[in-house]
Amino acid sequence: MINVRIIIAVYKNIPFLQKVLDSLEFQTYKNFDVAIVEDGDFPAMKAYIENSSYTFPILHYTQEDLGFRKNRILNVALRDATQELIVFIDGDCILHPKFIANYVKFYDPKVVLFAKRVDLDQKTSQLLLTTTQNNPSIWTMLKNKTKRIEDGIYLPFKPVKTTNSPTLIGCNMGIPLSALKTINGFDEDYENAGYGEDCDIEWRLQKAGYAFKNLKFHVIQYHLYHERPDREDETAISREKLNAKKAIGQVACINGLDKLA
């Protein structure tokens, strides 16, 4: 049986995290623990997690709120990990009940797994936040004009193929721990939003020789609606840094799980 660690990146929003944890409670696959990685250290978040009563183990990792340092706290959780498969999600993405089971179904130590998310509209998000319902129906999403509904259609018998054009996003990817160790984890040089926690490891994992499989229709998650700040300036900085690192072509980052410098 494959051991799984679910790493949830969070920042302040407790109601959203509660819905995510509720959806984990209803997973059909039970052999997992949860590591909540908080890019900050807020008493209310700590109190909520300490007083929660879920059936799965929860670890809580924090750091001082000094700006965007997501990659650093991700590495902290990885250093303690012993599970074969690490699945990364965000604290605003509710999971289909078969989410973990299908990551396990397609697990291969030489393969990186990934999928997208359904961007829920405001009305459907509010429905989930104010009721015990975890997964919206297709009809509800159609009625409320949810975006990218096709990413929320569960087709368990749909064949999965290897792709040469992966597009990892940090909220829905499953990576063997051995692969993450090969590339020395996340590059902590990225201190601006965008690219660092997904696009950067994508090219390094490709260069290291790992295959990629898109689990669209198999690992479904629903992204709760919220306003998004304009981070184009930060993203531009990250994009420039990414291009510079690609030009160097080093698979194992210097400032990662182990400090190589």
C-alpha positions in Angstrom: 0.0 0.0 0.0 1.4 3.4 -1.1 2.0 5.9 1.7 0.9 9.4 0.8 1.6 12.8 2.3 -0.8 15.6 1.3 0.8 19.0 1.6 -1.6 21.9 1.8 -0.3 25.4 1.3 -2.3 28.0 3.3 -2.4 31.6 4.2 -4.9 32.9 6.8 -8.1 31.6 5.3 -9.5 29.2 7.9 -13.1 28.7 6.5 -11.5 27.6 3.1 -9.1 25.2 4.9 -12.0 23.7 6.8 -13.8 22.7 3.6 -10.6 21.2 2.2 -10.0 19.2 5.4 -13.6 18.1 5.3 -13.2 16.8 1.8 -10.1 14.9 2.9 -12.2 13.2 5.6 -14.4 11.7 2.8 -11.5 10.3 0.8 -11.9 6.6 -0.2 -8.2 6.0 0.2 -7.1 6.4 3.8 -3.4 5.8 4.0 -2.2 9.4 4.1 -1.2 12.1 6.5 -1.6 15.9 6.0 1.0 18.5 6.3 -0.4 22.1 6.5 2.3 24.5 5.4 1.6 28.1 6.5 3.6 30.9 4.9 3.1 32.8 8.2 2.4 32.1 11.8 -1.0 33.2 12.8 -2.5 32.3 16.3 -6.0 31.8 14.9 -4.8 29.2 12.3 -2.8 27.4 15.0 -5.8 27.3 17.3 -8.1 26.0 14.6 -5.7 23.2 13.6 -5.0 22.2 17.2 -8.7 22.0 18.0 -9.8 20.1 14.9 -10.9 16.5 15.1 -10.2 14.7 11.9 -9.4 11.0 11.6 -6.2 11.5 9.7 -2.9 12.8 11.2 -2.2 16.5 10.7 1.1 18.3 11.0 1.4 22.1 11.0 4.4 23.9 9.7 4.8 27.7 10.2 7.3 30.4 9.6 7.5 34.1 10.2 5.4 36.1 7.7 8.2 37.9 5.8 6.7 38.0 2.3 6.3 35.2 -0.2 8.4 32.3 1.0 6.2 29.4 0.0 9.1 27.3 -1.4 10.9 27.5 1.9 8.0 26.1 4.0 7.3 23.4 1.4 10.9 22.2 1.9 10.4 22.1 5.6 7.5 19.7 5.3 9.4 17.6 2.7 12.4 17.1 5.1 10.2 15.3 7.5 8.4 13.2 4.8 9.0 9.5 4.4 6.0 8.7 2.2 6.5 7.4 -1.4 4.1 9.9 -2.9 3.8 13.6 -2.1 0.6 15.3 -3.3 0.5 19.1 -3.3 -2.8 21.1 -3.0 -3.8 24.6 -1.9 -5.9 25.5 1.1 -8.7 26.7 -1.2 -9.2 23.6 -3.3 -11.9 21.1 -2.3 -11.2 17.5 -3.4 -13.3 14.8 -5.1 -13.7 11.7 -2.9 -11.5 9.7 -5.3 -8.8 12.3 -5.5 -6.1 10.5 -3.5 -7.2 7.0 -4.7 -6.5 8.0 -8.3 -3.2 9.5 -7.5 -2.2 6.2 -5.9 -3.7 4.2 -8.8 -1.3 5.9 -11.2 1.7 6.1 -8.9 5.0 5.2 -10.5 8.3 6.3 -9.0 9.5 7.4 -12.4 6.4 9.5 -13.2 5.2 12.9 -12.2 1.4 13.2 -12.0 -0.7 16.3 -12.4 -4.1 17.8 -13.2 -5.9 21.2 -13.2 -8.8 22.5 -11.1 -12.3 23.8 -11.6 -12.5 27.5 -10.9 -15.8 27.8 -9.1 -18.0 30.9 -9.4 -18.9 33.0 -6.4 -22.4 31.5 -6.0 -21.4 27.9 -6.0 -18.5 28.6 -3.7 -20.8 30.2 -1.2 -23.1 27.2 -1.4 -20.3 24.9 -0.4 -19.0 27.2 2.4 -22.5 27.5 4.0 -23.6 23.9 3.7 -22.2 20.4 4.4 -22.0 19.7 0.7 -18.4 19.2 -0.5 -18.7 18.5 -4.2 -20.9 20.6 -6.5 -23.0 18.9 -9.2 -22.3 19.6 -12.8 -25.8 21.1 -13.1 -25.1 23.6 -10.3 -21.9 24.6 -11.9 -23.5 25.0 -15.4 -26.3 27.1 -13.9 -23.9 29.3 -12.1 -21.5 29.6 -15.0 -18.5 28.0 -13.3 -15.3 28.2 -15.5 -13.6 25.1 -16.9 -16.3 22.7 -15.9 -14.7 20.1 -18.1 -11.9 19.8 -15.5 -14.6 18.7 -13.0 -16.0 15.7 -15.0 -15.0 12.4 -13.4 -14.3 9.7 -16.0 -12.5 6.9 -14.1 -12.2 4.7 -17.2 -10.6 7.4 -19.4 -7.1 6.3 -20.5 -4.2 8.2 -19.1 -1.2 8.8 -21.4 2.3 10.2 -21.0 2.7 13.8 -22.2 5.8 15.6 -23.4 4.1 19.0 -22.7 3.3 19.1 -19.0 1.8 22.1 -17.3 2.2 21.7 -13.6 0.3 23.9 -11.2 1.2 23.9 -7.5 -2.3 23.1 -6.3 -2.7 19.7 -8.0 0.4 17.6 -8.5 1.6 14.3 -7.2 5.4 13.7 -7.2 7.4 10.8 -5.9 9.5 11.8 -2.9 12.5 10.2 -4.5 12.1 12.5 -7.5 11.9 15.6 -5.3 15.1 14.5 -3.6 16.8 14.1 -7.0 16.2 17.7 -7.9 16.9 18.9 -4.3 13.3 20.0 -3.6 11.9 23.5 -4.2 14.2 26.4 -5.1 14.1 28.9 -2.2 15.6 31.6 -4.4 12.1 32.3 -5.6 10.7 34.9 -3.2 8.0 36.3 -5.5 4.7 34.7 -6.6 4.5 32.7 -9.8 6.6 30.0 -11.3 8.7 29.0 -8.3 6.6 26.1 -6.9 5.5 24.5 -10.2 7.1 25.7 -13.4 10.6 25.6 -11.9 10.4 22.1 -10.7 8.6 21.1 -13.9 11.6 21.8 -16.1 14.1 20.4 -13.6 12.1 17.1 -13.3 11.9 16.9 -17.1 15.7 17.5 -17.4 16.2 14.8 -14.7 14.4 12.3 -17.0 11.0 11.9 -15.3 7.9 11.2 -17.4 4.7 13.1 -16.9 1.1 12.0 -16.9 -2.0 14.3 -17.0 -4.7 12.9 -14.7 -7.5 15.1 -16.1 -10.9 13.5 -15.4 -9.3 11.4 -12.6 -8.1 13.8 -9.9 -10.7 16.4 -9.5 -10.6 19.5 -7.3 -12.8 22.6 -7.0 -11.2 25.9 -6.4 -13.2 28.2 -4.1 -13.9 31.7 -5.5 -11.9 34.6 -4.1 -10.6 37.9 -5.3 -7.1 37.6 -6.7 -4.5 40.4 -6.3 -2.6 41.8 -9.3 0.8 40.2 -9.0 2.1 40.8 -12.5 5.1 42.6 -11.3 6.0 39.7 -9.0 5.4 37.2 -11.7 7.6 39.0 -14.1 10.5 38.8 -11.5 9.9 35.1 -11.1 9.7 34.6 -14.9 13.0 36.3 -15.4 14.6 34.2 -12.6 13.2 31.0 -14.2 14.6 31.9 -17.6 18.0 32.5 -16.0 18.0 29.2 -14.2 17.0 27.3 -17.3 19.9 28.9 -19.2 22.3 27.5 -16.5 20.5 24.1 -16.7 21.2 22.8 -13.2 18.8 20.0 -12.2 19.5 20.1 -8.4 18.9 23.6 -7.1 21.5 25.2 -4.9 19.1 26.6 -2.3 16.8 23.7 -1.8 16.2 20.7 0.5 19.9 20.5 1.2 21.9 23.7 1.0 24.5 22.9 -1.7 26.3 26.3 -1.7 
